[in-house]
Amino acid sequence: MDISIFREYDIRGIYPTTLDEKNAFSIGVELGKIMREYDKSVFVGHDARVHGRSLFEALSAGLQSSGLKVYDLGLIPTPVAYFAAFNEIDNIQCPNSIMITGSHNPKEYNGFKITLNQNPFYGKDIQALKNTLLNAKHEIKPLKETPEKINALEAYQRYLIKDFKHLKNLKYKIALDFGNGVGALGLEPILKALNIDFSSLYSDPNGNFPNHHPDPSEAKNLQDLEQHMQENAISIGFAFDGDADRIAMLSSHHIYAGDELAILFAKRLHAQGITPFVIGEVKCSQVMYNTINTFGKTLMYKTGHSNLKIKLKETHAHFAAEMSGHIFFKERYFGYDDALYACLRALELLLEQTPSDLENTIKNLPYSYTTPEEKIAVSEEEKFEIIHNLQETLKNPPSHFPKIKEIISIDGVRVVFEHGFGLIRASNTTPYLVSRFEGKDETTALEYKRALLNLLEK
């Protein structure tokens, strides 16, 4: 078995070279042994990828071999699998779920996002599973019985229609780009029930993703939506990734980063008389932390959806946000990343404000220049050692190095300077270092970038 499929937050590989039916069966057997300690059943769903159903059958056969009853959620967005683990569905309560998805990755990818007893299964748990599988030998077997179909999608939709009934007849038309992922299956029936006028691009699930890559965190994948909004005079739009746990929001003159959305959501909570407590990740701008801290409280934590879900549960914060568009609401919801839910929370912003008001809120923030996230190729074996060496070097930086206010090392190295910050961290999922820099202006940001990258090279 190719051990590269065992990542920090999930299991993910390329079909059929590193992840195939034989691997899926073996993972099902060993994962089933762990899951049955908490419950004798598991919900399993899949996204639109062409190999999703085949992997579903192999994984389910492995889970059944370990004595688990498998409930088939069918073709769904990832948040529906999470929802099923937190709610009674068709008189069945089960805290375990597995979503078969390649998320925002290209069409040849697939994998498993795992919820065990309503908690993400990640990190050391995934590595322990990997070690078990290295010594295990399983001969693939067919399904013992056809998994029982459970309509979690309709239960999810009923829940959100009820929770967002105040959005009925919203006065704005919205544009949506589903990128041929599964988001439309979840969201469009909700919008119709609420009588919200919308226009969709690429709403048909198609695992070949014929129109563009299903990742809304890359600006090039938003061009079709931007053009559609312009041609049809639509002032607000949303884009989703392949499994609908990442969101991008657009207005006529702005694309909102995840930390900007966090500011808007926090301001609305504050206007409702709630002092917001918001968790961000190390890539979020200092402007976000400083702004929210003027009327609420923030906590900086590690990047990664599993990390943030655990921290949100531990701290009882109202929500958490990642730059990439993963938004996790604990206030009024269950604390997992759900882009369809985040879209509806974003539409609530329009109950009191116009799209122009939202743009002005961001425009009136203290100006800062932020570099795009950049990757530096390194070996898988060396990446964490490089970060450690950089941390040691920064204890006694060169005399010409910009003045350091603080060094944050919860996830890589975030160096807080007088007028911005520099971040270098090791990716948990790929053989890269990831960098990001922010300054009061472009010159300052690039000065910090040069200083830190020169130190890294040495």
C-alpha positions in Angstrom: 0.0 0.0 0.0 1.3 3.4 -0.9 1.8 5.2 2.4 1.6 8.7 0.7 -2.2 8.4 0.8 -2.2 8.8 4.6 -2.2 12.6 5.0 -2.5 14.8 8.1 -6.3 15.6 7.7 -7.6 12.7 5.6 -6.7 9.8 3.3 -6.2 10.9 -0.3 -4.5 9.5 -3.4 -4.7 9.2 -7.1 -7.0 6.6 -8.6 -6.1 3.9 -9.4 -2.3 4.2 -8.9 -2.0 5.0 -5.2 -5.7 4.5 -4.1 -7.8 1.7 -5.6 -10.5 -0.7 -4.5 -8.1 -3.1 -2.8 -6.7 -0.3 -0.7 -10.2 0.9 0.1 -11.3 -2.6 1.2 -8.3 -2.9 3.5 -8.8 0.6 5.0 -12.5 -0.3 5.6 -11.5 -3.5 7.5 -9.1 -1.7 9.8 -11.1 1.5 10.2 -14.1 -0.6 10.9 -12.4 -2.2 13.9 -11.7 1.2 15.3 -15.2 2.6 14.6 -17.1 -0.3 16.2 -15.6 0.8 19.6 -18.0 3.7 19.4 -20.9 2.5 17.3 -21.7 -0.6 15.2 -22.7 1.5 12.2 -21.4 4.1 9.8 -22.8 6.6 7.3 -20.9 6.6 3.9 -21.4 9.0 1.0 -19.4 10.1 -2.0 -19.0 13.0 -4.3 -19.2 13.2 -8.1 -15.9 11.6 -9.1 -16.2 8.8 -11.6 -14.5 6.3 -9.3 -16.6 7.3 -6.2 -19.1 4.5 -6.4 -16.6 1.8 -7.0 -14.5 2.9 -4.0 -17.8 3.1 -2.0 -18.5 -0.6 -2.6 -15.0 -1.7 -1.8 -14.8 0.4 1.4 -18.2 -0.7 2.5 -17.3 -4.3 2.0 -14.3 -3.8 4.2 -16.4 -2.1 6.9 -18.9 -4.9 6.8 -16.1 -7.5 7.2 -15.4 -5.8 10.6 -19.0 -6.1 11.7 -20.2 -2.6 10.9 -23.6 -1.8 9.3 -23.1 0.6 6.5 -25.7 3.2 5.6 -25.5 4.5 2.0 -25.9 8.3 1.8 -25.3 8.3 -2.0 -24.1 11.3 -4.0 -23.9 14.2 -1.5 -21.8 17.2 -0.5 -19.3 16.5 2.3 -21.2 18.7 4.8 -24.2 16.3 4.5 -22.0 13.4 5.7 -20.9 15.5 8.7 -24.6 16.5 9.3 -25.6 12.9 9.4 -23.1 12.1 12.2 -24.6 15.0 14.3 -28.3 14.3 13.8 -30.9 11.6 13.8 -31.6 10.6 10.2 -34.6 8.4 9.5 -34.7 7.3 13.2 -31.1 6.3 13.0 -28.4 7.9 15.2 -24.8 7.2 14.3 -21.8 9.4 15.2 -19.5 7.9 12.5 -19.3 9.0 8.9 -17.0 8.6 5.9 -17.1 10.9 2.9 -15.4 9.6 -0.3 -14.1 12.7 -2.0 -11.2 14.3 -3.8 -12.4 17.7 -2.5 -10.9 20.6 -4.5 -8.3 18.4 -6.2 -8.1 17.4 -9.9 -10.4 14.7 -11.2 -7.9 11.8 -10.7 -7.9 12.3 -7.0 -10.1 10.6 -4.4 -10.0 9.9 -0.7 -11.8 9.6 2.6 -12.7 12.3 5.1 -13.5 10.5 8.3 -15.7 11.5 11.3 -15.3 9.2 14.4 -17.7 9.7 17.3 -18.5 13.2 15.9 -14.8 14.2 15.9 -12.4 14.4 12.9 -10.2 11.3 12.5 -6.8 12.8 11.7 -3.2 13.3 12.6 -1.8 10.6 14.9 -4.9 8.5 14.4 -4.4 8.3 10.6 -0.7 7.5 11.1 -1.6 4.7 13.5 -4.1 3.3 11.0 -1.3 3.5 8.3 1.1 1.5 10.5 -1.6 -1.1 11.1 -2.2 -1.5 7.4 1.5 -1.9 6.6 1.5 -5.2 8.5 -2.0 -6.3 7.5 -2.9 -8.6 4.6 -6.5 -8.5 3.4 -8.0 -10.3 0.4 -10.7 -8.1 -1.1 -14.3 -9.5 -0.8 -17.6 -8.5 -2.2 -20.3 -6.7 -0.1 -22.1 -9.0 2.4 -25.3 -7.1 1.9 -26.4 -4.0 0.0 -26.0 -1.0 2.3 -29.3 0.5 3.3 -30.0 3.9 1.6 -30.5 6.8 3.9 -31.8 10.2 2.7 -29.6 12.5 4.8 -29.7 15.1 2.0 -33.4 15.8 2.5 -33.0 15.9 6.3 -30.1 18.4 5.9 -32.2 20.6 3.5 -35.2 20.6 5.9 -33.0 21.7 8.7 -31.5 24.6 6.8 -34.8 25.7 5.3 -36.2 26.0 8.8 -33.2 27.7 10.2 -33.0 30.3 7.4 -36.7 30.9 6.9 -36.1 34.7 7.6 -34.2 34.8 4.2 -37.5 34.0 2.3 -38.0 36.4 -0.6 -34.5 37.9 -0.3 -34.5 41.0 -2.5 -31.2 40.3 -4.2 -30.6 37.9 -7.1 -27.4 35.8 -6.5 -25.1 34.0 -8.9 -23.6 30.6 -8.1 -20.7 28.5 -9.6 -20.8 24.9 -8.4 -17.9 23.9 -10.7 -19.6 20.6 -11.6 -19.2 19.5 -8.0 -22.0 18.3 -5.7 -22.9 21.7 -4.1 -26.0 22.3 -6.2 -27.6 19.1 -5.0 -27.6 20.5 -1.5 -28.2 24.2 -2.0 -30.5 24.7 -5.0 -33.6 23.1 -3.3 -33.0 25.2 -0.2 -32.9 28.4 -2.3 -36.1 27.4 -4.2 -37.9 26.7 -1.0 -36.9 30.1 0.4 -37.9 31.8 -2.9 -34.4 33.3 -3.4 -33.7 34.3 -7.0 -30.5 32.6 -8.3 -28.6 31.8 -11.4 -26.3 28.8 -11.5 -23.2 27.9 -13.5 -22.1 24.3 -13.8 -24.6 22.8 -11.4 -24.6 19.3 -12.9 -22.3 17.0 -11.0 -19.6 15.8 -13.4 -16.5 14.1 -12.0 -14.5 15.1 -15.1 -15.0 18.8 -14.2 -15.3 19.9 -17.8 -15.5 23.7 -17.3 -12.8 24.5 -14.7 -10.9 23.1 -11.8 -13.2 22.8 -8.7 -11.2 25.1 -6.4 -12.6 28.6 -5.7 -9.5 29.7 -3.8 -7.8 30.2 -7.1 -8.8 33.5 -8.9 -8.7 31.9 -12.4 -11.5 29.5 -11.4 -13.8 32.5 -10.6 -13.5 34.2 -14.0 -16.6 32.6 -15.5 -18.7 33.6 -12.4 -17.3 37.2 -12.6 -18.2 37.4 -16.2 -21.7 36.0 -15.6 -22.3 38.5 -12.8 -21.2 41.4 -15.0 -23.3 40.3 -18.0 -26.4 39.8 -15.9 -26.0 42.7 -13.5 -25.9 40.4 -10.5 -24.2 42.1 -7.5 -23.4 39.1 -5.3 -22.0 35.6 -6.2 -20.7 32.4 -4.6 -18.4 29.7 -5.8 -17.8 26.2 -4.2 -15.3 23.5 -4.4 -15.9 19.9 -5.6 -17.4 18.7 -2.4 -18.9 22.0 -1.1 -16.9 22.6 2.0 -15.0 25.6 0.7 -16.7 28.9 -0.4 -15.7 32.0 -2.2 -17.9 35.2 -2.1 -17.8 37.9 -4.8 -19.4 41.2 -5.2 -19.2 43.5 -8.2 -15.7 44.9 -7.4 -14.3 42.5 -4.8 -13.4 38.9 -4.2 -13.6 38.2 -0.4 -10.7 36.2 1.2 -11.6 33.9 4.1 -10.3 36.3 6.7 -12.4 39.1 5.2 -15.5 37.0 5.4 -14.6 36.4 9.1 -14.6 40.1 9.7 -18.1 40.5 8.1 -19.5 37.6 10.1 -18.0 38.8 13.3 -19.4 42.3 12.8 -22.9 41.0 12.3 -22.6 39.0 15.5 -21.5 42.1 17.3 -24.4 44.1 15.9 -26.7 41.4 17.3 -25.3 42.0 20.8 -22.9 39.0 20.8 -19.2 39.5 21.6 -17.7 37.4 18.9 -14.9 34.9 19.7 -13.3 33.9 16.4 -10.5 31.4 15.6 -8.3 32.1 12.7 -5.3 30.2 11.2 -1.7 31.3 10.9 -2.3 32.5 7.3 -5.0 35.0 8.2 -4.1 38.7 8.0 -3.0 40.7 11.0 -5.8 43.1 9.9 -8.4 40.5 10.7 -7.1 39.8 14.1 -6.7 43.5 15.0 -10.1 44.4 13.6 -12.1 41.7 15.4 -10.1 42.3 18.6 -11.5 45.9 18.8 -15.0 44.5 19.5 -14.5 40.8 20.2 -11.8 38.2 20.8 -9.6 36.1 18.4 -7.4 33.1 18.7 -4.7 32.1 16.1 -4.3 28.4 15.5 -2.9 25.8 13.1 -4.0 25.6 9.5 -6.2 22.6 8.6 -9.9 21.8 8.8 -9.4 19.0 11.4 -7.3 21.2 13.6 -9.9 24.0 13.6 -12.8 21.7 14.3 -11.1 20.3 17.4 -10.1 23.8 18.6 -13.6 25.2 18.0 -15.1 22.4 20.1 -12.5 22.9 22.8 -12.8 26.7 23.2 -16.5 27.2 22.4 -15.7 30.0 20.0 -18.5 31.2 17.7 -16.8 30.3 14.5 -13.5 29.6 12.8 -12.1 30.6 9.4 -9.4 29.6 6.9 -8.0 31.7 4.1 -8.9 29.0 1.6 -12.7 29.4 2.3 -13.3 26.7 5.0 -15.7 28.4 7.4 -16.8 26.6 10.6 -19.8 27.8 12.5 -20.4 26.6 16.1 -22.9 29.4 16.9 -26.3 28.1 15.7 -24.6 25.1 14.0 -22.4 22.0 14.6 -18.8 23.4 14.2 -17.7 21.8 10.9 -16.9 23.4 7.6 -20.0 23.7 5.4 -19.8 26.1 2.4 -23.5 25.8 1.7 -24.3 26.8 5.3 -21.7 29.6 5.0 -23.4 30.8 1.9 -26.7 31.2 3.7 -25.0 33.0 6.6 -23.5 35.3 4.0 -26.9 36.0 2.6 -28.0 37.1 6.1 -25.5 39.9 5.8 -27.7 41.3 3.0 -30.7 41.6 5.3 -29.3 44.8 6.8 -26.6 45.8 4.2 -26.2 46.1 0.5 -23.4 44.5 -1.5 -21.8 47.9 -1.7 -21.9 48.3 2.1 -20.0 45.0 2.4 -17.4 46.2 -0.1 -17.0 49.5 1.8 -16.5 47.7 5.1 -13.5 45.9 3.6 -12.3 49.0 1.8 -12.3 51.0 5.0 -10.1 48.5 6.9 -6.5 49.6 7.5 -4.7 49.1 4.2 -2.2 46.3 3.9 -0.5 44.6 1.0 -0.5 40.8 1.1 1.5 38.5 -1.2 -0.3 35.5 -2.6 0.4 32.2 -1.0 3.6 30.8 -2.6 5.1 27.2 -2.4 8.7 26.3 -2.1 9.5 22.7 -3.2 11.5 20.7 -0.6 11.8 17.0 0.3 9.1 15.4 2.5 11.9 14.3 4.9 13.5 17.7 5.3 10.5 20.1 5.4 9.9 20.1 9.2 13.7 20.1 9.9 14.0 23.3 7.8 11.3 25.0 9.8 13.0 24.0 13.1 16.4 25.4 11.8 14.7 28.6 10.8 13.1 29.0 14.3 16.6 28.5 15.9 18.2 31.1 13.5 15.5 33.6 14.4 16.5 33.5 18.1 19.6 35.5 17.0 18.8 37.1 13.7 21.4 39.2 11.8 21.8 42.8 12.8 20.3 44.1 9.5 17.1 42.0 9.9 13.8 43.9 10.3 12.8 44.5 13.9 10.8 41.5 15.3 7.9 42.1 17.6 6.9 38.5 18.1 7.5 35.0 16.8 4.5 32.6 16.7 5.4 29.0 16.2 2.1 27.1 16.6 2.3 26.1 12.9 5.6 26.9 11.2 7.1 30.3 11.8 5.0 33.5 11.8 7.3 36.5 12.4 5.3 39.6 13.4 7.2 42.7 12.4 6.4 46.3 13.1 4.2 46.8 10.0 3.2 43.3 9.0 4.3 39.7 9.2 6.0 36.9 7.3 4.9 33.3 7.5 6.7 30.1 6.4 5.2 26.8 7.3 5.6 23.2 6.2 2.6 21.8 4.3 1.1 18.9 6.1 -0.1 17.3 2.9 2.6 18.0 0.2 6.4 18.3 0.0 6.4 22.0 0.1 7.0 25.0 2.4 4.2 27.6 2.1 5.0 31.3 2.5 2.9 34.4 2.9 3.8 38.0 3.7 1.9 41.1 4.7 3.0 44.7 5.1 1.5 48.2 5.4 2.3 48.6 1.7 3.8 46.5 -1.1 7.4 47.8 -0.5 7.2 46.7 3.2 5.7 43.3 2.5 8.4 42.6 -0.1 11.1 43.8 2.3 9.9 41.2 4.9 9.7 38.6 2.2 13.3 39.1 1.0 14.6 39.2 4.6 12.9 36.0 5.7 13.6 34.0 2.4 17.3 35.0 2.5 17.5 33.7 6.1 15.7 30.5 4.9 18.3 30.0 2.1 21.2 30.4 4.6 
